[in-house]
Protein backbone atom coordinates (compact mmCIF):
# COMPACT_ATOMS: atom_id res chain seq x y z
CA UNK A 1 0.00 0.00 0.00
CA UNK A 2 2.94 2.35 -0.50
CA UNK A 3 2.01 3.22 -4.08
CA UNK A 4 -0.39 5.92 -5.21
CA UNK A 5 -4.05 5.78 -4.24
CA UNK A 6 -6.24 5.78 -7.36
CA UNK A 7 -9.26 8.06 -6.87
CA UNK A 8 -10.61 8.01 -10.44
CA UNK A 9 -9.30 7.72 -14.01
CA UNK A 10 -7.48 11.03 -13.91
CA UNK A 11 -6.57 11.50 -10.22
CA UNK A 12 -4.13 9.52 -8.11
CA UNK A 13 -2.91 10.59 -4.67
CA UNK A 14 0.85 9.98 -4.26
CA UNK A 15 1.75 7.58 -1.46
CA UNK A 16 3.98 10.13 0.27
CA UNK A 17 0.97 12.43 0.87
CA UNK A 18 -0.81 9.72 2.88
CA UNK A 19 -0.11 9.32 6.60
CA UNK A 20 -0.77 5.88 8.07
CA UNK A 21 -1.20 5.28 11.82
CA UNK A 22 -1.69 1.90 13.48
CA UNK A 23 -3.05 0.94 16.88
CA UNK A 24 -4.55 -2.00 18.66
CA UNK A 25 -8.05 -2.78 17.60
CA UNK A 26 -10.87 -3.49 20.03
CA UNK A 27 -12.99 -6.60 19.80
CA UNK A 28 -12.19 -10.29 19.37
CA UNK A 29 -8.77 -11.36 18.23
CA UNK A 30 -7.67 -14.48 20.04
CA UNK A 31 -4.13 -14.82 21.36
CA UNK A 32 -2.71 -12.04 19.19
CA UNK A 33 -5.18 -9.40 20.30
CA UNK A 34 -2.72 -7.60 22.57
CA UNK A 35 0.26 -7.74 20.24
CA UNK A 36 -0.95 -6.78 16.78
CA UNK A 37 -1.65 -3.23 15.65
CA UNK A 38 -4.50 -4.08 13.29
CA UNK A 39 -6.52 -0.86 13.55
CA UNK A 40 -5.61 1.56 10.75
CA UNK A 41 -6.03 5.33 10.51
CA UNK A 42 -5.36 7.01 7.19
CA UNK A 43 -4.88 10.78 7.10
CA UNK A 44 -4.81 12.95 3.99
CA UNK A 45 -4.20 16.71 4.02
CA UNK A 46 -6.37 18.06 1.24
CA UNK A 47 -5.10 21.62 1.48
CA UNK A 48 -1.45 20.59 0.95
CA UNK A 49 -1.94 18.08 -1.85
CA UNK A 50 -0.56 18.45 -5.34
CA UNK A 51 -2.70 15.63 -6.72
CA UNK A 52 -5.81 17.75 -7.29
CA UNK A 53 -6.27 20.71 -9.62
CA UNK A 54 -7.02 23.98 -7.82
CA UNK A 55 -10.69 24.05 -8.87
CA UNK A 56 -11.36 20.55 -7.52
CA UNK A 57 -9.35 21.26 -4.37
CA UNK A 58 -11.44 24.39 -3.69
CA UNK A 59 -14.68 22.45 -4.27
CA UNK A 60 -13.59 19.68 -1.90
CA UNK A 61 -12.42 22.10 0.81
CA UNK A 62 -15.77 23.86 0.59
CA UNK A 63 -17.72 20.63 1.03
CA UNK A 64 -15.65 18.94 3.73
CA UNK A 65 -15.70 20.07 7.38
CA UNK A 66 -11.93 19.84 7.78
CA UNK A 67 -8.99 20.07 5.35
CA UNK A 68 -7.53 16.87 6.83
CA UNK A 69 -9.53 13.76 5.95
CA UNK A 70 -9.20 10.98 8.53
CA UNK A 71 -10.45 7.46 7.82
CA UNK A 72 -10.29 4.62 10.35
CA UNK A 73 -10.74 0.92 9.68
CA UNK A 74 -10.82 -1.83 12.28
CA UNK A 75 -13.42 -4.28 11.05
CA UNK A 76 -10.90 -6.92 9.95
CA UNK A 77 -8.42 -8.82 12.09
CA UNK A 78 -5.52 -8.31 9.71
CA UNK A 79 -3.78 -4.99 9.25
CA UNK A 80 -3.48 -5.47 5.49
CA UNK A 81 -7.24 -5.81 4.98
CA UNK A 82 -7.87 -2.80 7.22
CA UNK A 83 -5.35 -0.81 5.15
CA UNK A 84 -7.20 -1.75 1.97
CA UNK A 85 -10.57 -0.83 3.53
CA UNK A 86 -9.25 2.54 4.72
CA UNK A 87 -7.77 3.30 1.30
CA UNK A 88 -11.05 2.48 -0.44
CA UNK A 89 -12.98 4.67 2.00
CA UNK A 90 -10.61 7.59 1.53
CA UNK A 91 -10.84 7.31 -2.25
CA UNK A 92 -14.65 7.23 -2.03
CA UNK A 93 -14.73 10.29 0.24
CA UNK A 94 -12.45 12.25 -2.10
CA UNK A 95 -14.58 11.20 -5.12
CA UNK A 96 -17.72 12.49 -3.38
CA UNK A 97 -16.01 15.74 -2.39
CA UNK A 98 -14.79 16.56 -5.91
CA UNK A 99 -17.93 15.42 -7.73
CA UNK A 100 -19.63 18.12 -9.80
CA UNK A 101 -22.70 19.66 -8.19
CA UNK A 102 -26.03 18.13 -9.21
CA UNK A 103 -28.03 19.83 -11.94
CA UNK A 104 -30.47 22.40 -10.68
CA UNK A 105 -34.10 21.36 -10.70
CA UNK A 106 -36.21 23.26 -13.18
CA UNK A 107 -39.48 24.06 -11.42
CA UNK A 108 -42.62 22.95 -13.26
CA UNK A 109 -46.34 23.55 -12.85
CA UNK A 110 -48.95 20.80 -12.61
CA UNK A 111 -50.83 20.27 -15.85
CA UNK A 112 -54.32 21.64 -16.27
CA UNK A 113 -55.76 18.11 -16.41
CA UNK A 114 -54.11 17.06 -13.13
CA UNK A 115 -55.41 20.22 -11.40
CA UNK A 116 -58.95 19.53 -12.68
CA UNK A 117 -58.79 15.87 -11.59
CA UNK A 118 -57.61 16.90 -8.12
CA UNK A 119 -60.41 19.46 -7.74
CA UNK A 120 -63.03 17.01 -9.02
CA UNK A 121 -61.88 14.38 -6.51
CA UNK A 122 -61.98 16.95 -3.70
CA UNK A 123 -65.50 17.98 -4.69
CA UNK A 124 -66.68 14.36 -4.75
CA UNK A 125 -65.17 13.71 -1.33
CA UNK A 126 -66.78 16.85 0.07
CA UNK A 127 -70.16 15.75 -1.35
CA UNK A 128 -69.81 12.34 0.33
CA UNK A 129 -69.09 13.98 3.68
CA UNK A 130 -71.91 16.54 3.21
CA UNK A 131 -74.42 13.75 2.45
CA UNK A 132 -73.38 11.89 5.59
CA UNK A 133 -74.19 14.94 7.73
CA UNK A 134 -77.68 15.48 6.35
CA UNK A 135 -79.11 12.07 7.23
Number of C-alpha atoms within 10 A of each C-alpha: 9 9 11 14 18 14 17 12 6 8 15 15 19 15 12 10 17 18 12 16 13 18 14 15 21 13 10 9 15 8 8 10 15 11 10 16 17 24 24 27 19 19 19 20 14 20 15 12 15 12 15 18 10 12 9 16 21 15 15 23 16 13 13 16 9 13 16 14 15 17 18 20 21 23 16 15 20 16 21 14 17 21 24 14 19 23 24 15 17 21 19 13 17 19 15 14 19 19 11 10 9 6 6 6 6 5 5 6 6 7 8 9 9 10 12 11 11 12 12 12 12 12 12 12 12 12 12 11 11 11 10 9 8 6 5
